[in-house]
Amino acid sequence: MRNIVGMQAAQRDSIDLITRQKERLRAQLNRGCRALDFYAGFYMKDNKDGRLCEDRDEIHARTGAKCEVDKFRLMVAVPRDDD
């Protein structure tokens, strides 16, 4: 959790988390959650292991919404073929 330095709404039901290592993790939110609810930022409650895990932890929007993360995906840039 301490490696997350930013976020961006990616799709209707997912947000991208940016880490200190400049990695981008796409967090798919559980059903009924909207990425736009997190536009003003979010926070996470500390847990014993210090991790943010799918199907376990919730992220809390500054607007009051809270959502569990269903799935994470590591986003990797694909080199473009500039023919």
C-alpha positions as CSV (number, residue, x, y, z in Angstrom):
1,M,0.0,0.0,0.0
2,R,2.8,2.4,0.7
3,N,4.1,2.1,-2.9
4,I,1.0,3.7,-4.4
5,V,1.6,7.3,-5.3
6,G,-1.3,8.1,-7.6
7,M,-4.4,7.0,-9.4
8,Q,-6.4,7.6,-12.5
9,A,-9.9,6.6,-13.5
10,A,-9.4,4.1,-16.3
11,Q,-12.7,2.7,-17.3
12,R,-16.2,2.8,-15.9
13,D,-15.5,0.2,-13.3
14,S,-11.7,0.3,-12.8
15,I,-9.0,2.7,-11.7
16,D,-5.2,2.6,-12.4
17,L,-2.9,2.8,-9.4
18,I,0.5,4.2,-10.1
19,T,3.4,3.0,-7.9
20,R,6.7,4.5,-6.8
21,Q,8.4,2.2,-9.3
22,K,6.3,3.7,-12.1
23,E,4.2,0.6,-12.6
24,R,0.6,0.9,-13.4
25,L,-1.9,-1.6,-11.8
26,R,-5.5,-1.7,-13.0
27,A,-7.8,-2.4,-10.1
28,Q,-11.2,-3.6,-11.3
29,L,-13.8,-2.6,-8.7
30,N,-16.6,-4.8,-7.5
31,R,-20.1,-4.7,-9.2
32,G,-21.9,-1.4,-8.7
33,C,-18.8,0.7,-8.1
34,R,-17.9,3.5,-10.4
35,A,-14.4,4.8,-11.1
36,L,-15.7,8.4,-11.3
37,D,-16.5,8.2,-7.5
38,F,-12.7,8.1,-6.9
39,Y,-11.9,11.1,-9.1
40,A,-11.2,13.3,-6.0
41,G,-8.9,10.7,-4.5
42,F,-9.1,7.8,-2.2
43,Y,-7.7,6.2,0.9
44,M,-7.1,2.8,2.3
45,K,-7.4,1.5,5.8
46,D,-4.2,-0.1,7.1
47,N,-4.3,-3.8,7.7
48,K,-1.8,-6.1,9.5
49,D,0.2,-7.1,6.4
50,G,0.3,-3.7,4.8
51,R,-1.0,-5.0,1.4
52,L,-3.9,-4.2,-0.8
53,C,-5.4,-7.5,-1.9
54,E,-8.2,-8.4,-4.3
55,D,-11.3,-9.9,-2.9
56,R,-10.3,-8.7,0.6
57,D,-9.6,-5.0,0.9
58,E,-11.7,-1.9,0.2
59,I,-10.7,1.5,-1.1
60,H,-12.6,4.5,0.2
61,A,-13.4,7.4,-2.0
62,R,-13.2,10.9,-0.6
63,T,-16.8,11.3,-1.7
64,G,-17.9,8.6,0.7
65,A,-18.1,5.5,-1.6
66,K,-16.2,2.4,-0.7
67,C,-15.5,-0.5,-3.0
68,E,-13.7,-3.8,-2.8
69,V,-11.1,-4.6,-5.5
70,D,-12.2,-7.7,-7.5
71,K,-9.0,-8.1,-9.6
72,F,-5.6,-6.5,-10.3
73,R,-3.8,-6.4,-13.6
74,L,-0.3,-5.1,-14.3
75,M,-0.5,-2.8,-17.3
76,V,2.5,-3.0,-19.6
77,A,3.2,-0.7,-22.5
78,V,3.4,-2.4,-25.8
79,P,6.0,-0.9,-28.2
80,R,4.4,0.6,-31.3
81,D,5.5,-0.6,-34.7
82,D,6.3,2.7,-36.5
83,D,6.4,1.3,-40.1
